[in-house]
Amino acid sequence: MGRNTRKRRTPLATKAIAASAALALGGGGLIWANFYASAHESNNQTWGGNQTKAATAQVATVSCPDVGQKLTNVPWRARQGVATELANLDKQITEAYARLASTRNAQAKDPSFVQNAIVGPLKEKRAATIDRIRIDVQRVGGSFDTSLQQLAACTAQTADQTTAGGQQNGGGQQQNGGGQQQNGGGQQQGGQQQGNNGGQGGDGPAAADFVDITRVAPNVQGKPQNTGNASTGTFTTRCGVNANQNHNSDNVIVAPGVTNGAHHVHDYVGNQKVNAFSSNQTFLQGGSSCQNRNDLSAYYWPVIRLQDGTQEKDANADGGGKDLNVGRILVAQQAQIKYVGSPASKVVAMPQFLRIITGDAKAFTNGTANANAHWSCTGFENKVQLTTQYPICPQGSKVVRTFAFQNCWDGQNIDSANHRTHVAFPDPASGVCPNGFKAIPQLTMRLVYNVPQPVVQNGQVKNAYAVDGFPEQLHKPITDHDDFISVTSGGLANRIANCINSGRNCA
């Protein structure tokens, strides 16, 4: 769930050291270190202060398996300890990143330096950390899959060897806010194919991340047919656009108790007391930006930033410039939050404190299995939805981000160890939930932004915009994601379900 200033910035090694543990579904990712001049620096400019320039320097990477995604059965009593250890895994990757960035002379002299001085020691640290995860799980009577210990090993790669480039294909089980499936495929639109270059000194975005939406073939498919038992109503909650700038870079779902656990900044609407240390009790006391004061739910998403040469106030802060998220934060002009029904069945009320993450903040390195990014432009939403590229909208059209959350619930759990398996998407053709799952109101969001039109020319982007993210994800559009915690009072959850089941449009 962006980088922007074109002034000379802190050396990459220093920035990498400053970055703390990144807990994005735990402990995996690619480390990128620019061996030569950063493309952010002024001596690389031809357009001045609002240019994003594709990196031409050699980029080295270290790829580490994502441990957190594999932890699907962690007892509740062990989860805080496991989350802390997953944060340690990411801290170790950050340290390896700093090591890569600061030892280029040694690497040039000794071809085995990266393996012997960086990758080898990193494996040892990760093995010890994974073993502590085993101890945490087994201490409370849980079972631990010993094959996870094989995930300790990381590999050194050059930029053209990364798995990231091969994973920019958009497909999978993604659905947009209208319940339609995007065919994604290996998008090659407007003559620009998503590449695997390192973007701006490794932190992106790259020119290939943008496409003129008028040159993209229609790719939106139809919704499933409603059955006689369909729930056809809607419930809209009006919670604003975060005009009061309620921001932080925590992630209470994935990284509870870890400051800057997201390594990127979120916009928050709804509940106003959401940070790494929030609890179910504090959610109930948090107040709300929603017009319906019984809606205390937390709705939050990564900000997008305009890379036009201006600096945001967090240019030297965690989640901002320290994590290579640079540029002016753009507040959405519209933020529509709507719950919709199921084409196949009635819905049951959402349970209190249900957590759902849609999309994957590490989709660039994890692959597309959980990716659910949808980018478009006003006037094009029913025709084109993009997963792996940012749209360049025509004059008078605005950028739109759309999210549709998983709307099938296992009927028992408000969260799961990897924050995935307690909820699911229905079958895209029929809308029927998997066996053992119940349909719940589907949360959809539509965010509209007034973004200056990017210009791509000769591998450069003027007025680039990008979603905030983990530095190693290169600010790829496929990493867009959204987070939700259901918190209601006064019987609101039941009223939402009843409204949808009765076919009414409520607010």
LOLONU-822255 format. One line per 10 residues: number of its first residue (from 1); their letters; for each residue x, y, z of C-alpha. Coordinates in nm, 4 decimals. Example, Ala and Ser with C-alpha at 12.3 -4.5 7.8 and 13.67 -1.06 7.14 Angstrom:
<atoms>
1	as	1.2300,-0.4500,0.7800; 1.3670,-0.1060,0.7140
</atoms>
This chain:
<atoms>
1	mgrntrkrrt	0.0000,0.0000,0.0000; 0.6930,0.7958,-0.4379; 1.0078,0.9956,-0.4561; 1.0283,1.3421,-0.5767; 1.2874,1.6067,-0.5170; 1.5421,1.6487,-0.7884; 1.7823,1.8340,-0.5631; 2.0955,1.6588,-0.4497; 1.9964,1.4289,-0.1691; 2.1556,1.2321,0.1092
11	platkaiaas	2.3857,0.9607,-0.0286; 2.2043,0.6350,-0.0880; 2.4090,0.4432,0.1650; 2.3128,0.6908,0.4357; 1.9483,0.6726,0.3353; 1.9595,0.2953,0.3448; 2.1127,0.2949,0.6922; 1.8436,0.5340,0.8089; 1.5658,0.3065,0.6888; 1.4400,0.0814,0.9658
21	aalalggggl	1.2690,-0.2577,0.9548; 1.0093,-0.2874,0.6780; 0.7367,-0.5312,0.7767; 0.5291,-0.5894,0.4655; 0.3714,-0.9261,0.5225; 0.7104,-1.0083,0.6571; 1.0715,-1.0226,0.5773; 1.1043,-1.0557,0.2015; 1.1980,-0.8343,-0.0874; 1.4652,-0.7111,-0.3215
31	iwanfyasah	1.7470,-0.4874,-0.2110; 1.8553,-0.2307,-0.4692; 2.1787,-0.0335,-0.4409; 2.2885,0.2174,-0.7015; 2.6602,0.1820,-0.7610; 2.7066,0.5152,-0.9341; 2.5473,0.8586,-0.9334; 2.1854,0.8733,-0.8232; 1.9443,0.9784,-1.0955; 1.7961,1.2174,-0.8409
41	esnnqtwggn	2.1090,1.4316,-0.8429; 2.1140,1.7624,-1.0223; 2.3970,1.6740,-1.2571; 2.1659,1.4251,-1.4243; 1.8979,1.6831,-1.5025; 1.7897,1.8125,-1.8388; 1.4385,1.9203,-1.7439; 1.5216,2.0787,-1.4098; 1.3370,2.0273,-1.0844; 1.0405,1.8149,-1.1931
51	qtkaataqva	1.2079,1.5335,-1.3821; 1.2160,1.1634,-1.3149; 1.4972,1.0055,-1.5131; 1.5454,0.6374,-1.5810; 1.8566,0.5060,-1.4104; 2.1434,0.4197,-1.6394; 2.3831,0.3078,-1.3662; 2.4431,-0.0549,-1.2833; 2.2152,-0.1698,-1.0027; 2.2865,-0.4663,-0.7721
61	tvscpdvgqk	2.0140,-0.6568,-0.5889; 1.9721,-0.9079,-0.3120; 1.6546,-1.1132,-0.3294; 1.5183,-1.2687,-0.0093; 1.2163,-1.5009,0.0212; 0.9137,-1.3541,0.1985; 0.8843,-1.5464,0.5244; 0.5679,-1.3772,0.6490; 0.3556,-1.4917,0.3542; 0.4361,-1.8539,0.4429
71	ltnvpwrarq	0.3364,-1.8258,0.8085; -0.0266,-1.9316,0.7873; -0.0682,-2.1021,1.1266; 0.0687,-1.8922,1.4116; -0.1083,-1.9168,1.7506; -0.2478,-1.5863,1.8757; -0.0216,-1.5881,2.1797; 0.2849,-1.6040,1.9541; 0.1843,-1.3426,1.6972; 0.3373,-1.0365,1.8597
81	gvatelanld	0.6706,-1.2121,1.9009; 0.6563,-1.3394,1.5441; 0.5731,-0.9914,1.4136; 0.8764,-0.8537,1.5949; 1.1018,-1.1170,1.4412; 0.9607,-1.0527,1.0947; 1.0502,-0.6880,1.1497; 1.4022,-0.8030,1.2365; 1.4231,-0.9864,0.9047; 1.3429,-0.6662,0.7228
91	kqiteayarl	1.5911,-0.4716,0.9322; 1.8571,-0.7181,0.8258; 1.7669,-0.6615,0.4607; 1.7948,-0.2867,0.5171; 2.1416,-0.3326,0.6634; 2.2429,-0.5471,0.3670; 2.1163,-0.2712,0.1376; 2.3379,-0.0194,0.3166; 2.6312,-0.2563,0.2910; 2.5820,-0.2969,-0.0838
101	astrnaqakd	2.5591,0.0769,-0.1357; 2.8684,0.1631,0.0630; 3.1130,-0.1014,-0.0621; 3.1137,-0.0595,-0.4387; 3.4918,-0.0184,-0.4541; 3.5460,-0.3450,-0.2686; 3.2942,-0.5180,-0.4942; 3.4717,-0.3942,-0.8061; 3.8004,-0.5375,-0.6800; 3.6656,-0.8691,-0.5529
111	psfvqnaivg	3.3906,-1.0553,-0.7447; 3.3202,-1.2712,-0.4388; 3.2825,-0.9777,-0.2004; 2.9015,-0.9615,-0.2158; 2.8645,-1.3313,-0.1465; 3.1264,-1.3475,0.1269; 3.0679,-1.0164,0.3017; 2.6962,-0.9522,0.2459; 2.4863,-1.2458,0.1292; 2.6582,-1.5104,0.3419
121	plkekraati	2.6339,-1.3191,0.6721; 2.2771,-1.2173,0.5854; 2.1797,-1.5829,0.5534; 2.3233,-1.6555,0.8979; 2.1302,-1.3686,1.0567; 1.8078,-1.4715,0.8865; 1.8513,-1.8341,0.9908; 1.8853,-1.7288,1.3554; 1.5786,-1.5065,1.3282; 1.3665,-1.7759,1.1647
131	driridvqrv	1.4722,-2.0098,1.4446; 1.3484,-1.7561,1.6995; 1.0168,-1.7558,1.5146; 1.0132,-2.1361,1.5528; 1.0748,-2.1013,1.9258; 0.7980,-1.8406,1.9625; 0.5503,-2.0700,1.7876; 0.6464,-2.3919,1.9619; 0.6633,-2.2263,2.3045; 0.2847,-2.1849,2.3024
141	ggsfdtslqq	0.2175,-2.5308,2.1618; 0.2031,-2.4431,1.7941; 0.3540,-2.6414,1.5089; 0.6314,-2.5024,1.2916; 0.7043,-2.6068,0.9351; 1.0789,-2.6699,0.9391; 1.0955,-2.6169,0.5615; 1.0644,-2.2443,0.6386; 1.4244,-2.2563,0.7580; 1.5227,-2.2942,0.3931
151	laactaqtad	1.3997,-1.9369,0.3358; 1.7052,-1.7969,0.5116; 1.9137,-1.7895,0.1944; 1.9126,-1.4778,-0.0242; 2.0702,-1.4348,-0.3656; 2.2714,-1.1541,-0.5219; 2.1419,-1.0409,-0.8582; 2.2064,-0.7791,-1.1196; 1.9133,-0.5675,-1.2320; 1.8413,-0.7754,-1.5417
161	qttaggqqng	1.8235,-1.0944,-1.3350; 1.5486,-0.9861,-1.0977; 1.2267,-1.1807,-1.0803; 1.0485,-0.8460,-1.0590; 1.0552,-0.7836,-1.4311; 0.8995,-1.1195,-1.5047; 0.6234,-1.0565,-1.2544; 0.4867,-0.7397,-1.4084; 0.1959,-0.9127,-1.5710; -0.1008,-0.8012,-1.3742
171	ggqqqngggq	-0.3043,-1.1220,-1.3849; -0.4433,-1.3201,-1.0941; -0.7692,-1.2935,-0.9027; -0.7912,-0.9157,-0.9000; -1.1264,-0.7449,-0.9052; -1.2058,-0.3784,-0.9301; -1.4636,-0.1689,-0.7514; -1.7350,-0.2705,-0.9920; -1.6764,-0.6391,-0.9303; -1.5210,-0.6752,-1.2734
181	qqngggqqqg	-1.2058,-0.8696,-1.3448; -0.9126,-0.7158,-1.5238; -0.7448,-0.9374,-1.7762; -0.4073,-0.7741,-1.7063; -0.1936,-1.0341,-1.8755; 0.1538,-0.9325,-1.9835; 0.0515,-0.5713,-2.0402; 0.2300,-0.4086,-2.3273; 0.0382,-0.0901,-2.3789; 0.1150,0.2141,-2.5820
191	gqqqgnnggq	0.4403,0.0579,-2.6931; 0.5793,0.0598,-2.3397; 0.6300,-0.2702,-2.1656; 0.6810,-0.2798,-1.7919; 1.0509,-0.3214,-1.7414; 1.2801,-0.4390,-1.4668; 1.5131,-0.1429,-1.4514; 1.5910,0.0213,-1.1242; 1.4040,0.3423,-1.1859; 1.5470,0.6444,-1.0105
201	ggdgpaaadf	1.8680,0.5156,-0.8622; 1.6737,0.2114,-0.7551; 1.3652,0.3807,-0.6085; 1.1550,0.4627,-0.9170; 0.9229,0.5170,-1.0847; 1.0627,0.4489,-1.4303; 0.9399,0.5759,-1.7643; 0.7992,0.2312,-1.8458; 0.5715,0.2614,-1.5431; 0.3537,0.5153,-1.7312
211	vditrvapnv	0.1206,0.4678,-2.0252; -0.1113,0.6941,-2.2240; -0.4505,0.5506,-2.1346; -0.5958,0.6530,-2.4707; -0.3625,0.3983,-2.6332; -0.4717,0.1050,-2.4159; -0.7221,-0.1453,-2.5507; -1.0371,-0.1950,-2.3402; -0.9799,-0.4700,-2.0843; -1.2687,-0.4527,-1.8358
221	qgkpqntgna	-1.4871,-0.7613,-1.8220; -1.8501,-0.7850,-1.7131; -1.9888,-0.8652,-1.3691; -2.1340,-1.2032,-1.2758; -2.5066,-1.2388,-1.3396; -2.7287,-1.1835,-1.0357; -2.9129,-1.4885,-0.9061; -3.2553,-1.4797,-0.7446; -3.0868,-1.4671,-0.4035; -2.8562,-1.1764,-0.4895
231	stgtfttrcg	-2.8055,-0.8900,-0.2455; -2.8325,-0.5828,-0.4657; -2.8364,-0.2881,-0.2264; -2.5576,-0.0449,-0.1426; -2.4507,0.1470,0.1658; -2.2353,0.4601,0.1262; -2.0418,0.6084,0.4170; -1.9069,0.9614,0.3832; -1.5769,1.0009,0.5670; -1.3938,1.2795,0.3813
241	vnanqnhnsd	-1.0612,1.2781,0.1974; -0.8195,1.3255,0.4900; -0.8106,1.7020,0.4419; -0.6827,1.7280,0.8001; -0.3689,1.5340,0.6967; -0.3964,1.2486,0.9424; -0.0830,1.0623,0.8340; 0.1649,0.8120,0.9731; 0.3869,0.5336,0.8418; 0.2760,0.2644,1.0877
251	nvivapgvtn	0.0838,-0.0500,1.0014; -0.1203,-0.1773,1.2933; -0.2463,-0.4844,1.1050; 0.0849,-0.6211,0.9784; 0.3279,-0.4609,1.2210; 0.1588,-0.3992,1.5564; 0.3890,-0.2288,1.8025; 0.6474,-0.1401,1.5340; 0.6977,0.2303,1.4645; 0.7280,0.3013,1.0906
261	gahhvhdyvg	0.6285,-0.0584,1.0228; 0.4889,0.0331,0.6809; 0.7884,0.2385,0.5629; 0.5408,0.4496,0.3694; 0.2788,0.7076,0.4599; -0.0938,0.6374,0.4793; -0.3967,0.8580,0.4426; -0.6465,0.7796,0.7200; -1.0194,0.8466,0.7121; -1.2801,0.7142,0.9485
271	nqkvnafssn	-1.1186,0.6242,1.2791; -0.8839,0.8992,1.3931; -0.6680,0.7037,1.6394; -0.4889,0.4502,1.4239; -0.1186,0.3865,1.4739; 0.1142,0.0981,1.5510; 0.0076,0.0897,1.9139; -0.3698,0.1063,1.8650; -0.5897,-0.1687,2.0049; -0.9511,-0.2689,1.9661
281	qtflqggssc	-1.0261,-0.0647,2.2773; -0.8622,0.2503,2.1421; -1.0484,0.2066,1.8126; -1.3749,0.2333,2.0051; -1.2530,0.5605,2.1578; -1.0964,0.6994,1.8425; -1.3630,0.9285,1.7069; -1.4405,0.9345,1.3369; -1.4217,1.1602,1.0343; -1.7340,0.9882,0.8990
291	qnrndlsayy	-2.0666,1.1707,0.8973; -2.2205,0.8615,1.0545; -2.0594,0.8693,1.3987; -2.1368,0.5007,1.4452; -1.8832,0.4273,1.1728; -1.5551,0.4055,1.3640; -1.3905,0.1859,1.1010; -1.0342,0.2566,0.9920; -0.9974,0.3129,0.6178; -0.6391,0.3798,0.5083
301	wpvirlqdgt	-0.4296,0.3678,0.1936; -0.0773,0.4729,0.0865; -0.0547,0.8319,-0.0303; 0.0514,0.9235,-0.3802; 0.3100,1.1953,-0.4347; 0.3845,1.4318,-0.7178; 0.7501,1.4405,-0.8104; 0.7605,1.7999,-0.9286; 1.0690,1.9166,-0.7397; 0.8887,2.0270,-0.4238
311	qekdanadgg	0.9530,1.8691,-0.0867; 0.6892,1.7466,0.1545; 0.7281,1.8252,0.5243; 0.8387,1.4630,0.5824; 1.1350,1.4903,0.3425; 1.3712,1.3951,0.6266; 1.1359,1.1693,0.8217; 1.0597,0.7991,0.8494; 0.8068,0.6913,0.5909; 0.8975,0.9942,0.3813
321	gkdlnvgril	1.2391,1.0877,0.2491; 1.4246,0.8429,0.4733; 1.2358,0.5629,0.3018; 1.2749,0.7189,-0.0451; 0.9141,0.8395,-0.0563; 0.9689,1.1889,-0.1882; 0.7546,1.4643,-0.3285; 0.4387,1.6533,-0.2480; 0.1559,1.4422,-0.1068; -0.1589,1.4708,-0.3168
331	vaqqaqikyv	-0.4865,1.4576,-0.1272; -0.7707,1.2913,-0.3147; -1.0385,1.5274,-0.4429; -1.2983,1.2560,-0.3919; -1.3020,0.9476,-0.1709; -1.6103,0.7331,-0.2193; -1.6500,0.4477,0.0286; -1.9340,0.2118,-0.0532; -2.0413,-0.1344,0.0603; -2.2069,-0.3518,-0.2049
341	gspaskvvam	-2.3671,-0.6953,-0.2090; -2.3114,-1.0338,-0.3661; -2.4567,-1.1489,-0.7005; -2.4943,-1.4996,-0.5589; -2.6325,-1.4668,-0.2066; -2.7414,-1.2533,0.0829; -2.4642,-1.1148,0.3056; -2.3989,-1.1502,0.6765; -2.2903,-0.8551,0.8876; -1.9184,-0.7909,0.9169
351	pqflriitgd	-1.7806,-0.8998,1.2548; -1.6468,-0.6327,1.4868; -1.2725,-0.5627,1.4397; -1.2435,-0.7615,1.1157; -0.9136,-0.6795,0.9418; -0.8756,-0.6941,0.5646; -0.5832,-0.5996,0.3402; -0.6485,-0.5896,-0.0319; -0.3549,-0.5828,-0.2715; 0.0085,-0.6431,-0.1805
361	akaftngtan	0.2564,-0.3702,-0.0898; 0.5335,-0.6056,-0.2040; 0.3743,-0.7324,-0.5233; 0.6783,-0.6294,-0.7279; 0.8934,-0.8861,-0.5466; 0.6274,-1.1263,-0.4167; 0.4559,-1.1705,-0.7523; 0.0969,-1.1101,-0.8524; -0.0907,-1.3662,-0.6410; -0.2273,-1.1002,-0.4047
371	anahwsctgf	-0.1934,-0.7952,-0.6285; -0.5174,-0.5992,-0.6615; -0.4166,-0.2594,-0.7980; -0.6509,-0.0728,-1.0308; -0.5541,0.2571,-1.1917; -0.7626,0.4444,-1.4462; -0.8857,0.7898,-1.5505; -1.2254,0.9541,-1.5254; -1.4140,0.8760,-1.8448; -1.2236,0.5482,-1.8904
381	enkvqlttqy	-1.3086,0.3464,-1.5789; -1.5615,0.1200,-1.7462; -1.3202,0.0466,-2.0311; -0.9636,0.0374,-1.8969; -0.8198,-0.0653,-1.5615; -0.4410,-0.0842,-1.5225; -0.2492,-0.2998,-1.2778; 0.1150,-0.2644,-1.3788; 0.1279,0.0919,-1.5107; 0.0235,0.4407,-1.4045
391	picpqgskvv	-0.2165,0.6094,-1.6447; -0.1372,0.9317,-1.8254; -0.4826,1.0850,-1.8490; -0.5927,1.3231,-2.1264; -0.6587,1.6879,-2.0506; -0.9683,1.7285,-1.8340; -0.9505,1.3707,-1.7037; -0.8351,1.2774,-1.3527; -0.6435,0.9815,-1.2095; -0.8590,0.7210,-1.0326
401	rtfafqncwd	-0.7531,0.4479,-0.7899; -1.0152,0.1792,-0.7292; -1.0198,-0.0920,-0.4638; -1.2565,-0.3817,-0.4020; -1.1910,-0.5824,-0.0871; -1.2322,-0.9541,-0.0328; -1.6000,-1.0184,0.0425; -1.5957,-1.3795,0.1600; -1.5243,-1.4473,0.5302; -1.4422,-1.7762,0.6999
411	gqnidsanhr	-1.7098,-1.7101,0.9629; -1.4694,-1.7403,1.2567; -1.1583,-1.5231,1.2482; -1.1158,-1.1451,1.2405; -0.7557,-1.1870,1.1208; -0.5106,-1.4597,1.0230; -0.1392,-1.5138,1.0670; -0.0524,-1.3869,0.7199; -0.3520,-1.1470,0.7164; -0.4904,-1.3259,0.4110
421	thvafpdpas	-0.6481,-1.6638,0.4706; -0.9480,-1.5582,0.6842; -1.0997,-1.3762,0.3847; -1.1188,-1.4524,0.0134; -1.2578,-1.3353,-0.3180; -1.5538,-1.5195,-0.4689; -1.5397,-1.7079,-0.7953; -1.5078,-1.4326,-1.0605; -1.7551,-1.5976,-1.2968; -2.0345,-1.6807,-1.0510
431	gvcpngfkai	-1.9692,-1.4615,-0.7486; -1.9983,-1.7665,-0.5214; -1.7736,-1.7758,-0.2136; -1.5365,-2.0686,-0.1546; -1.6628,-2.3613,0.0515; -1.6785,-2.2725,0.4188; -1.6891,-1.8962,0.3538; -1.9807,-1.6563,0.3922; -2.0538,-1.3496,0.1823; -2.0106,-1.0195,0.3669
441	pqltmrlvyn	-2.0701,-0.6659,0.2374; -1.7964,-0.5870,-0.0113; -1.6071,-0.2709,0.0754; -1.5200,-0.0679,-0.2344; -1.3284,0.2579,-0.2594; -1.2834,0.5073,-0.5399; -1.0178,0.7777,-0.5004; -0.9974,1.0601,-0.7553; -0.6890,1.2836,-0.7901; -0.6092,1.5980,-0.9840
451	vpqpvvqngq	-0.2611,1.5086,-1.1118; -0.0601,1.7244,-1.3527; -0.0183,1.5307,-1.6746; 0.3116,1.3366,-1.6792; 0.5224,1.3656,-1.9942; 0.7395,1.0700,-2.1003; 1.0224,1.1545,-2.3367; 1.3475,0.9716,-2.4122; 1.3255,0.7525,-2.1036; 1.2454,1.0462,-1.8759
461	vknayavdgf	0.9257,1.1477,-1.6982; 0.8310,1.5052,-1.6229; 0.5720,1.5492,-1.3437; 0.5900,1.1853,-1.2400; 0.3560,1.0675,-0.9679; 0.3824,0.7458,-0.7706; 0.2303,0.5558,-0.4834; 0.4205,0.5474,-0.1553; 0.5824,0.2130,-0.0844; 0.8746,0.0154,0.0485
471	peqlhkpitd	1.1992,0.1352,-0.1146; 1.2801,-0.2029,-0.2668; 0.9459,-0.2069,-0.4482; 1.0572,0.0823,-0.6732; 0.7177,0.2527,-0.6384; 0.5612,0.0244,-0.8941; 0.1872,0.0747,-0.9514; 0.1261,-0.2964,-0.8957; 0.2108,-0.2470,-0.5249; -0.0973,-0.0335,-0.4578
481	hddfisvtsg	-0.3029,-0.1656,-0.1681; -0.5648,-0.0677,0.0866; -0.6327,-0.1517,0.4520; -0.9503,-0.1740,0.6568; -1.0535,-0.2485,1.0141; -1.4279,-0.2801,1.0735; -1.5339,-0.0931,1.3881; -1.8978,0.0025,1.4364; -2.1384,0.0946,1.7132; -2.5135,0.1285,1.7519
491	glanrianci	-2.5926,-0.1771,1.5402; -2.4469,-0.0209,1.2244; -2.2952,-0.3470,1.0939; -2.6379,-0.5105,1.0948; -2.7996,-0.2057,0.9328; -2.5456,-0.2161,0.6487; -2.6140,-0.5861,0.5855; -2.9926,-0.5410,0.6054; -2.9835,-0.2473,0.3649; -2.7820,-0.4445,0.1102
501	nsgrnca	-2.9959,-0.7581,0.1469; -3.3160,-0.5608,0.0960; -3.1925,-0.4033,-0.2286; -3.1983,-0.0439,-0.0976; -2.9419,0.2297,-0.1558; -2.8572,0.3730,0.1863; -2.6139,0.6267,0.3273
</atoms>
